[in-house]
Amino acid sequence: MAITVTVKGAIPQRRPLYIALSALMALIAAVGFWPTYYGPLVRLTLAQPPLIHVHAIVFTGWLALFSAQAVFAANGRLRWHLRLGRIGIAYGVLLVIVGLTTGVLRSAALPRGGQAEELLYVAFVDMLVFASFFGAAVRFRRRPDVHKKLMTVAATTLLVAAVGRNSYLPAPPGLAGMFLVWSSPVLLAVVYDWRHDRGVHPVYVAGLVAFAFRIWSEPLALTSAWTAFAMFMFRIASLL
C-alpha cells in the first residue's frame, strides 16, 4: 500500500515559473548593461575602476545565484537549494555592503547640487528595498510559497539600474515605461498567480508599491534634509 505524505509549506508544482522569471531578469540585466559594461567588456575596451568591477561581479553573481536556486527547486534538489541558501544569506549581506559603498563613493565624486545627491539617494533606496525583501525572505525561509515571492521581488529590485540607463530596452516613454519594464518579472508573476489562484499575493503588491515609491520619490533627493545627510556621507567618503 502506498503512503502519501504531505509536508506543510512544501513548494507547490509551479516551480518552472521561477526559472522563466530568472531568465527574464538575466535578459534585462544583459541588455540594460550591454552598452556601458558587458559590451565593452567583451570587446576588451572597458576601462573602469576596480570598485565598478567588484560591483558588477557581485550583482551579476546574485542573479546567477537566484537562477541556480530556481533550477534546484524546479528539479527537486532541495538539499542543494538549502545548502546554497545558507551561502546566499551571507551573499545578500555582501551585496548590500558593496551596493552602499559603490553608491557613496561614486556619488561623492559627482558635482554637488543635484547629481551627487540623487545618485546617493537612489543607491540608499535601492539597497533599502532589496534588504527589506531579502531580510523578510530569510525570515520566512521555512514557508516556501512566501519565501520565493519575497526573493523574486528582492532580485527584481536590482534591475532598476539596468532599466534606468539604457534605451535598448523596449519601453513606453517616461517613468511609467521604466516602471513597467523594471517590474515586469513581478508583474508576470502576478498574472500567473491570478490565473491560477484568482488573487494577488500581498508580497507582490508590497513590491510594486516599493518600486513605484523608488521611481517617483527621487525629488526627495533635493530636499534640505537629504542634502544634509548627503553632505555627511560625502565627508565620510573623503576619509576613505
C-alpha positions as CSV (number, residue, x, y, z in Angstrom):
1,M,0.0,0.0,0.0
2,A,1.4,3.4,-1.0
3,I,1.5,6.1,1.6
4,T,1.4,9.7,0.6
5,V,3.0,12.2,3.0
6,T,2.0,15.9,2.7
7,V,4.6,18.4,4.1
8,K,3.1,21.7,5.3
9,G,4.6,24.6,3.4
10,A,6.1,22.3,0.6
11,I,6.8,24.0,-2.6
12,P,3.8,23.7,-5.0
13,Q,4.2,22.4,-8.5
14,R,4.7,25.7,-10.2
15,R,8.5,25.9,-9.9
16,P,9.3,26.4,-13.7
17,L,7.7,29.9,-13.3
18,Y,10.7,31.0,-11.3
19,I,13.2,29.6,-13.9
20,A,11.4,31.7,-16.5
21,L,11.5,34.8,-14.3
22,S,15.2,34.4,-13.6
23,A,15.8,34.1,-17.3
24,L,13.9,37.3,-17.9
25,M,15.9,39.1,-15.1
26,A,19.1,37.9,-16.7
27,L,18.0,39.2,-20.1
28,I,17.0,42.6,-18.7
29,A,20.4,42.9,-16.9
30,A,22.4,41.8,-20.0
31,V,20.6,44.2,-22.4
32,G,20.5,47.0,-20.0
33,F,24.2,47.0,-19.2
34,W,25.4,45.9,-22.6
35,P,26.3,49.4,-23.9
36,T,28.0,50.6,-20.8
37,Y,29.6,47.4,-19.3
38,Y,29.1,44.0,-20.9
39,G,29.6,45.1,-24.5
40,P,32.9,46.9,-23.8
41,L,34.0,44.0,-21.6
42,V,33.5,41.6,-24.4
43,R,35.4,43.9,-26.8
44,L,38.2,44.3,-24.2
45,T,37.7,48.1,-24.3
46,L,36.2,48.5,-20.9
47,A,38.1,51.0,-18.6
48,Q,36.5,51.2,-15.2
49,P,37.9,51.5,-11.7
50,P,38.2,48.2,-9.6
51,L,35.2,49.2,-7.5
52,I,32.9,49.1,-10.5
53,H,34.2,45.6,-11.5
54,V,33.6,44.4,-7.9
55,H,30.1,45.8,-8.0
56,A,29.3,44.2,-11.4
57,I,30.7,40.8,-10.3
58,V,28.7,40.8,-7.0
59,F,25.4,41.9,-8.6
60,T,25.7,39.6,-11.6
61,G,26.6,36.8,-9.2
62,W,23.4,37.4,-7.3
63,L,21.3,36.9,-10.4
64,A,23.2,33.8,-11.2
65,L,22.6,32.6,-7.6
66,F,18.9,33.3,-8.0
67,S,18.8,31.3,-11.2
68,A,20.6,28.4,-9.7
69,Q,18.2,28.3,-6.8
70,A,15.2,28.3,-9.1
71,V,16.7,25.4,-11.1
72,F,17.5,23.4,-8.0
73,A,14.0,23.9,-6.7
74,A,12.4,23.1,-10.0
75,N,14.3,19.8,-10.2
76,G,13.6,18.7,-6.7
77,R,17.1,19.2,-5.5
78,L,16.0,20.8,-2.3
79,R,19.1,19.7,-0.3
80,W,21.3,21.7,-2.7
81,H,18.8,24.5,-2.6
82,L,19.1,24.7,1.2
83,R,22.8,24.5,1.2
84,L,23.2,27.3,-1.4
85,G,20.6,29.3,0.5
86,R,22.9,29.4,3.5
87,I,25.6,30.9,1.4
88,G,23.0,33.2,-0.1
89,I,22.3,34.8,3.2
90,A,25.9,35.9,3.6
91,Y,26.0,36.9,-0.1
92,G,22.9,39.1,0.3
93,V,24.7,41.0,3.2
94,L,27.8,41.4,1.0
95,L,25.6,42.7,-1.9
96,V,24.1,45.4,0.4
97,I,27.6,46.5,1.6
98,V,29.0,46.6,-1.9
99,G,25.9,48.5,-3.2
100,L,26.1,51.1,-0.5
101,T,29.9,51.5,-0.7
102,T,29.7,52.0,-4.5
103,G,26.8,54.4,-4.2
104,V,28.6,56.6,-1.6
105,L,31.9,56.7,-3.4
106,R,30.5,57.3,-6.9
107,S,28.1,60.0,-5.7
108,A,30.9,61.7,-3.7
109,A,32.8,62.1,-7.0
110,L,30.0,63.9,-8.7
111,P,29.1,67.6,-8.7
112,R,27.1,68.8,-5.8
113,G,23.7,70.4,-6.1
114,G,21.8,67.6,-7.9
115,Q,23.8,64.7,-9.4
116,A,25.6,63.6,-6.3
117,E,22.6,63.8,-4.0
118,E,20.3,62.0,-6.5
119,L,22.8,59.1,-7.0
120,L,23.3,58.7,-3.3
121,Y,19.5,58.7,-2.8
122,V,18.7,56.0,-5.3
123,A,21.6,53.9,-4.0
124,F,20.3,54.0,-0.5
125,V,16.6,53.4,-1.5
126,D,17.6,50.5,-3.8
127,M,19.5,48.8,-1.1
128,L,16.8,49.5,1.5
129,V,14.2,47.9,-0.7
130,F,16.4,44.9,-1.5
131,A,17.4,44.4,2.1
132,S,13.8,44.7,3.3
133,F,12.5,41.9,1.0
134,F,15.7,39.8,1.3
135,G,15.5,40.0,5.1
136,A,11.9,39.0,5.0
137,A,12.7,36.1,2.7
138,V,15.3,34.9,5.2
139,R,12.7,35.2,8.0
140,F,10.1,33.2,6.0
141,R,12.6,30.6,4.6
142,R,10.5,27.8,6.2
143,R,7.4,29.0,4.3
144,P,8.5,28.3,0.7
145,D,5.4,29.8,-1.0
146,V,6.1,33.2,0.7
147,H,9.9,32.9,0.6
148,K,10.1,32.5,-3.2
149,K,7.9,35.5,-3.8
150,L,10.0,37.7,-1.5
151,M,13.1,36.5,-3.2
152,T,11.6,37.3,-6.6
153,V,10.9,40.9,-5.5
154,A,14.3,41.3,-4.0
155,A,16.0,40.1,-7.1
156,T,13.9,42.3,-9.3
157,T,14.9,45.3,-7.3
158,L,18.4,45.0,-8.6
159,L,17.3,45.5,-12.2
160,V,16.4,49.2,-11.7
161,A,19.9,50.5,-12.8
162,A,19.8,48.4,-16.0
163,V,16.4,49.7,-17.0
164,G,17.0,53.3,-15.9
165,R,20.1,54.0,-18.0
166,N,19.5,52.1,-21.3
167,S,17.5,52.8,-24.4
168,Y,18.0,49.4,-25.9
169,L,15.2,48.0,-23.7
170,P,11.7,48.5,-25.3
171,A,9.6,50.6,-23.1
172,P,7.0,53.4,-23.3
173,P,8.5,56.8,-22.6
174,G,8.7,58.3,-19.2
175,L,8.8,56.9,-15.6
176,A,5.7,54.8,-16.2
177,G,7.6,52.9,-19.0
178,M,10.6,52.4,-16.8
179,F,8.3,51.1,-14.1
180,L,6.7,48.6,-16.4
181,V,10.0,47.2,-17.7
182,W,11.7,47.1,-14.3
183,S,8.8,45.4,-12.6
184,S,8.0,43.0,-15.5
185,P,9.2,39.9,-13.6
186,V,6.9,40.7,-10.7
187,L,4.0,41.7,-13.0
188,L,4.3,38.4,-14.8
189,A,4.3,36.5,-11.5
190,V,1.1,38.5,-10.6
191,V,-0.6,37.5,-13.8
192,Y,0.5,33.8,-13.3
193,D,-0.9,33.8,-9.8
194,W,-4.1,35.5,-10.8
195,R,-4.8,32.9,-13.5
196,H,-4.2,30.0,-11.1
197,D,-5.4,31.5,-7.7
198,R,-7.7,34.3,-8.7
199,G,-5.8,36.6,-6.4
200,V,-2.7,38.7,-6.0
201,H,-0.3,37.9,-3.1
202,P,0.4,40.7,-0.7
203,V,4.2,40.3,-1.2
204,Y,3.8,41.3,-4.9
205,V,1.6,44.2,-4.0
206,A,4.2,45.5,-1.5
207,G,6.9,45.0,-4.0
208,L,5.2,47.0,-6.7
209,V,4.4,49.8,-4.2
210,A,8.0,49.9,-3.2
211,F,9.1,50.1,-6.8
212,A,6.7,52.9,-7.5
213,F,8.0,54.8,-4.5
214,R,11.6,54.3,-5.6
215,I,10.9,55.8,-9.1
216,W,8.6,58.7,-8.1
217,S,10.3,59.7,-4.9
218,E,13.5,60.9,-6.5
219,P,12.7,64.6,-6.0
220,L,13.2,63.9,-2.2
221,A,16.9,63.8,-3.1
222,L,16.8,67.6,-3.4
223,T,15.2,68.3,0.0
224,S,17.3,70.1,2.6
225,A,17.1,67.0,4.9
226,W,18.6,64.7,2.4
227,T,21.2,67.2,1.3
228,A,22.4,67.5,4.9
229,F,22.6,63.7,5.1
230,A,24.4,63.5,1.8
231,M,27.0,66.1,2.9
232,F,27.6,64.0,6.0
233,M,28.2,60.8,3.8
234,F,30.4,62.7,1.4
235,R,32.6,63.8,4.3
236,I,32.9,60.2,5.4
237,A,33.8,59.2,1.8
238,S,36.5,61.8,1.7
239,L,38.3,59.9,4.5
240,L,38.3,56.6,2.7
